[in-house]
Amino acid sequence: MEFFNSADLLHALPLIFLMSWATILLLVAAFARAASERIMPALAAAGLLLTGYFAARQFGNPASAFNGMFAADGFSAFITLLLVLSGLLAIALSSDYLKRMSLNRPEYYVLMLFSITGMMLMASAADLIVVFLALELLSIPLYVLAAFAQPEPRSEEAGLKYFLLGAFASGFLLFGIALVYGATATTSLTGIFIAAQSGLEQPLYLLIGAALILVGLAFKVAAVPFHMWTPDVYEGSPTSVTAFMAAGAKIGGFAALIRIFIVALPSISEQIVPVLWALTALTLIGGNLLAIAQNNVKRMLAYSSISHAGFLLMALVVYGQDAARFDVVASALFYLLAFIITSSGSWGVVIALEKQAGKGLEFSDYAGLGRTQPVLALAMAVFMLSFTGVPPTLGFAGKFYLFRAVLEGEYVGLAILGMLASLISAYYYLRLIVVMYMQTGNPKIHSERWLNLTTVGAAIGVVVLFFASEPLFDLAALALLHVN
């Protein structure tokens, strides 16, 4: 039996193209280094745009490839488009920042593209072995990017810490896959579903295996209590890497969580949902309470990112109810879209104020920004309000659809917890706005073309797209999983 044919290659075209493009750029960086330092951002962006074009053509044509190990459906196509958007924003934020910090090396963009390829594979993985391979392809370039500012000690520490804890989390994932295989005799997501429905000799193995898989992926999305790496790695990494990591790693991790639990494990939802509920509650409460204590904006945004992982986990809690499964997927995808734009824009403001590695990142450095840089301050205020969930911002629409899905699943207590978490988050988000507009200071910023365009464009997008939230949600609702 052939492992693949030409049709399989067409189904995996976006991923194969981006992997090939990244490999070509690696050769360009090796043999034409001087020229590649100038043109690499444009080449990387072009590769992502073409990848997005190929992915968009796959909407409405679900298929499986490589003997069922790869799924090409609306869900994977939508995730790919989110990753393309995230990558383009990250490239725009990185271009001038790397030159300013004397980090302008062409392999930076190659590593970014390889990591995005891993994230895409996470969304399309229909087999647990492919999930593990995708996780490693996603993670290893990120480990290197976190330490990209070497010999800066904090960057080296960030890369090492991320690598060690990431390897530890991968061990949990592998052990979980082994137990699931022991219970079902397959690693195929569809096969696991069929085996679980047919009855298992050792159902406890499946349950423990699913819990360990959850632990491995919870590390990647920075859910409490598997979040300890996040603030240190975010703070020590170059800020452009942090901006990419904050959005991209979440997309990949949640793509895998959604596909695995909805496709393979709905039969054990009664046992898993209480664990997901507790994980969500810990992430919402822990992320927000720890963010309150921060005086460093970079660390505050790191804990903010943790809290938003909690909101996304709210959608997963409802996964076992057939009536809500597709609304859950759509609400999670829409929330990811809102988070990508808001997060990238906020990191753009941080990059603009960062004087040198680790400098210009305190709350006090933003004092007087509303007077000296009104456009930049207004953009940051929009992002903070969007994170909080205040209309008319895309963040409000994202939380609206998310809470609606949770309430339709009759998890009223979880919805109330989410509302309380939003209220707590308002303290530290509004605190930054108060510092910018109500305290005196004279902050210096780096005015760079692509950085300014990205930041202001993201702020406009956060507001304008709010008024198009319904058609955007309808588009997310078309991103159907190829389920059993």
N, C-alpha and C positions, 0 to 999 in steps of 0.2 A: 504494500500500500504506500503510495507516494505521500511524503510528509506535506508537500505544498505544490501548488501549480501556479500558473500565471494569474488566475483569478485571485488567489490568495495575495499575491504581490500587489495587485491593484487595490484590494481592500486595505492593505497596510501602507498604501502609497504615501500618505502624509508623514508617517513615522520614518519610513525608509528614506524618503527624500531628505528630511531634516538631518538624519544620521549621516547620510552621504554628504550633504552640504557642510556639516560640521567637520567631517573628515577632510574634505577639500580645503576648507579654511585652515585646518591644522597644517596642511602641506604648504599653503600660501604663507602662513606665519613662519614656517621653518625655512623656506627657501627665498622669501622676499620680505624679510622682517621689516626693513625700513619703510617700504611702501605699505605693508599691511597695517602698521601702526596708525596710518592715516585713514585707510579705507575700510578697516575691519568693522567698525560700527555699521557702516552703510551695507556692507556685504551680509552681516548677521541679520540686520533688519530685513533685507531683501529675502533672505532665506525663510524668515518667519512669515513674511507676507505671502509667499508662494505656498508655504505649508498651510496657512489659513485658507487659501483658495482651494487647495485640494480637499481639506477637511469639510469646507462648506458644501462641496459637491456630494458629500456622503450622506447628507440629511435625507431622511425618508427612504433610505435603502439599507436596512439592517442586514447584516450578514456575519457569518463566522468564518474564520480562516485557520489554517495550520492545524487541521484536525480538531477544531473546536477550542484551541488554546488562545485564540485571539478573537475579540469581538469588535466589529466595526458597525456601530449603531449611532443613533442620534445622541446618546449620552456621551460617547467617546468623541464625537465630532464637536459637540458643544464645549466639552472640557478642553479640547485642542484649541478652539477659538479663544477661550479664556486664557489659556497658556500663551497663545500668540500675543494677545493684548498685554498680558503681564510682562512678557519678554520685551516687547517693543517699548513699553514704559520704562523698564529697567535699563535698556540700552540708552534711551534718551537721557535718563538721569545719570548714567555712568560716564558718558562720553567726555564731558568737560571735567567732571570730578576726578577721574583717573589722571588726567593731565595735571590738574592742580596739585594732586597728592603724589606726583611722580610715580604713578603706578600704571602708566599707559603701556601695558604689554598685550600683544594681540591674543595670547592664549586665554585671556580673561573671557573674551566673547566665545571662544571655542568651548571652554568649560561650561559657560552658560547654556549654549545650545545643546551640549550633551546632556546636561541636567534636565532641560526641557524635554528632550527625547525620552528620558526615563519617566518623567511625569506623564507624558502622553501614553507610554506603555502601561503605566499604572491604571489609567482610565480604560484601557482596552483589554487588560489581562482577564481572561476567562479561565485561568488555571492558577492554582496557588504557587506553582513553581515559577510561572511567569511573573506573578506578583513579587516574589522575592528578587528575581533578576531585575525587575523594573525598579524596585526599591534601592538596590545597590547602584544601578545606573543613575538614578536620581541623586543619591547621597554622596557618592565618592567625589564628583566634581564640586559639590557644595562644601565638602571638607577642605578641599584645596582652596576654594574661593574665600572661605572664612579666614584662612591664613595667608591671603594674597598680599597683605601689607608687610610680610616679613622683610627685614628682621625686627619689625615692631613687636615688642614682647606680648602686648595684649592680643594682637592678631594671631600670633603663633599659639598663644594659650587658647584662644577661641577655636582655632582649627583642631588642636589636639583634643580639647574637651569634647567638641562635637563628634570627632572621630571615635573616641573611646566609648562615649555613651551611646553613639549610634550603633557601634558594633555590638554592644551589650543588648540593645533593643532588637537588633537583627537576630540575635540568639533566641530571644523569646518568640519571635515570629517563626523561625525555623522549627523550634520545638513544637509550637502550635500546629504547624503544617504537618509534622510527623504524626502527632496524635490524631489529627483529622484523617490522615491517610490510614492510620491504624484502625480507625473506627469505620471508615467507609470504603477502603481499598481503592480510592481514587483521589486525585487532586483537582479534577475538573470541577468547576463550580456547579455546572448542571448535574454532573454525576453525583456530587455530594448531596444535592437537593433530592435526587431520585432515591439514593440510598437511604437518606433520612426518612423519606416518606414511606419507604418499603419496610422500615423497621431495622434496628441495629442490635447486634449482640452486645456491644459495649457502648451504649449511648453516652455514658459518662466521659469517655475519651473525646467524643465530639464536642461536648460541652466545655471541657477543660481546654481542648485545642482552640476552640473559638475564643475563649477568654484570653489565651496567650497571644493569639493573632491580634486581638483588640489591644493588648498591651503594646505590642510591637508597633502598631500603626498609631496608637495614642501618643507615643513618643514623637512620631514624625509631625503630628498636628499640634503638639505642645499642649496636651490636655493634662490637667492636674490629676494625680501627683507625679506625672511623668514629664514635667515642664522644667525641671531644675536647670537644664542646660540653656534654656531660652534667653534669659536676661544677660547672662555672661557672654554667650556667643553673639547675640545681637549687638551688645555694647563693644566687644572687641573686634568684630569684623569691620572691614571698610563699609561705610554707610550705604554705598550703592549696592553692595552685596546683601546687606541687611534688608534693604528695600525689596530686592528680588526674592530673598529667602522668605520674607514675611508672607508674601502672596503665593509664590510658586509652590513651596513645600506644602502649604495648606491645601492647595488645589489637588496636588497629587495624592496626598494622604487621604483626604475625604473622598476622592474619586474611588480609591481602592476600598475604603470602608463601606461606601454606599453599594458598590457592585457586589462585594463579598456577602454582606449581610442580607441584601434584598434578593439576590439571585440564589445564593447557596444555603442560607441559614434561616429562612422564615419559619421553619418547623420548630426551632428552639427559641423563638422570640419570647415566649413566656418566661424562660429562665434567664435570657440575656438582657431583656429590657430593664429589670431592676438594677442590673449592673450599669447599664448605660445611663439610667436615671441618676444614679449616685455619681457617676463620672461627670455627667453634665452639671450637676449641682456643685460639686467640688470645683470644677473649672470656672463656672460663673462666679462663685463666691470668692475663691482663692485669687483668680486673676484680677478681679476688681479691687479687693481689699489690699492686695500687695501693690497695686498701681497707685493707690492713694498716698503711700509712704515715699514715693520716688520724687527726687529733686532733679534727676537727670532725664531729659526729654526722651533720649534714646531708650533708656530702661523703662520709662513710663509706657512708651509705645510697644515695647516688648511684652509687658504685662497686659496691655490693651489687646495685643494680638492673641494672648492666651484666653482672655475673656471672650473674644469673638469666636474662638474655637468652641467655647461652651455654647454659644448661640447656635452654631452649626450642628453641634451634637444634639441639640433639641430636636432637630428634624429626624435624626436617626432613631431617636427613642420610639417614634411612631411606626417604625419600618414593618412591624409584623402585621399590621392591619391592612388587608387587601384594598379596602376602599380608599385608603389614604396614601398608598405607596407612591403613586405618580405625582400627587400634589407635594409629597415630601421631597421627592427628587427635584421637582421644579422650584420649590421654595429654597432648597439648599443651593441650587445652581444660581438662582437670582441673587441670593445673599452673597455668594462668592463674587459675582460680578460687581455688586456694590462695594464689597470689601476691597477688591483689587484696585478700583479707581480711587477710592478714598485713601487707602493705605499708601499707594504709590505717590499720590499728591502730597500727603503729609510728610513722607520721607524726602520729597523734593524740597520742602521748606527747611527741613533739618539740614540737608546738604548745603543749601544756600547760606545758612548761618554758621556752618562748621568751619572754623578758621584753619585748623590743622588737625591732625589725627587726635581725636579725643578732646579737642578744645571747642568751646562755643556750644556745648550741649546741655548746659544747665538751664533751668527755668528762668533764672535771673538774666541770662543772655538774651532773652526775648523781650525784656522790659523796654518799652518805648517803640516797639516795632510798628504799632498802629500809627504812630506819628511820622516816623522816618520812612517806612515802606508800607504805605496803606494798602497797595494791591496785594502784596505778599501776606500781610497780616489778615486781610479779608479772606484770602484763599485758605489760610490755616484755620481761621474761624469757621469757614464752611466745612472743612474736613472734620473738625472737632464736633460740630453740630451733627454732621452725618454719622459719625461714630456713636454719638449719643442716641440718635434716632429722632431728630427733631425735623419736622417738615419745614419747607419743601426740599428735602434732600433724598438722595437715592438710599441712604442708610435707613431712613424712616420707612420707605417702601419695602426694603428688604426685611425689616423686622415685622412689618405688617403681615406680609405673606407667610413668614415663618411662624408667627404667633397664630395665624389663622389655621395653618396646618396642624399645629399642636392642639388647638382647641377643638378642631374637627376630630382629632384622635382622642378627645375627652381626657386630656392630661391638663386639667385646669390648674392643679398645683404647680406644675412645671411652668405654665404660662405666667402665673403670678411670680414665681421665682425669677423668671426672665425679666419681668417688669421691674422688680426690685433691683436686679443687677443693673438694669439701664439707669435707674435713679442713682445708684451708687456711682456709676461711671460718670454721671454728669458732674460730679464734684471735681475730678481731676481734669476732665476735658475743659470745663468752664474755667477752671483755675488758670489754664494756659491763656485763655482769652482775656481774663482779667489782668494777667501780667502784661500781655501785649498792649492793652489799651488803657490801663489804669495805673501803671507804674512808669516812672521816668527812666530813661536810658537812651543810649545812642548806639544801637547795634549796627555792626558792619556786615554787609552781605556780599556774596559773590554773584554778580549779575552776569549770567551766562545764557546764551541764546536758547539752547535746547532745554536747559534746566528751567528757564522762565516759561517757555512755551508749554512744557509738560505740566508744570505746576498750575499755571493759570488755566490751561486746557482741562486739566482734571477737575479743578474747582467748578468751571462752567459746566462740565459734563455731569458732575454730581447734582447740580441744580436742574439743568435742562432735561436730563434723562428721567428725573422724577416725574415729569409730566408725560413721559412715554413709558412709564413703568408697566402699564397693563399690557401693551403689545410685547414688551420685552419678556414679561412673565409668560405670556402665551407662547412665545418662541421657546422659552425654557421648558414649557410643558410639552413641546414637541420632541424634546430630547429624551426619547423613551429608551429605557434599558431593554436589551434583548433578553427578556426573562422567560422563566419556564412556563 
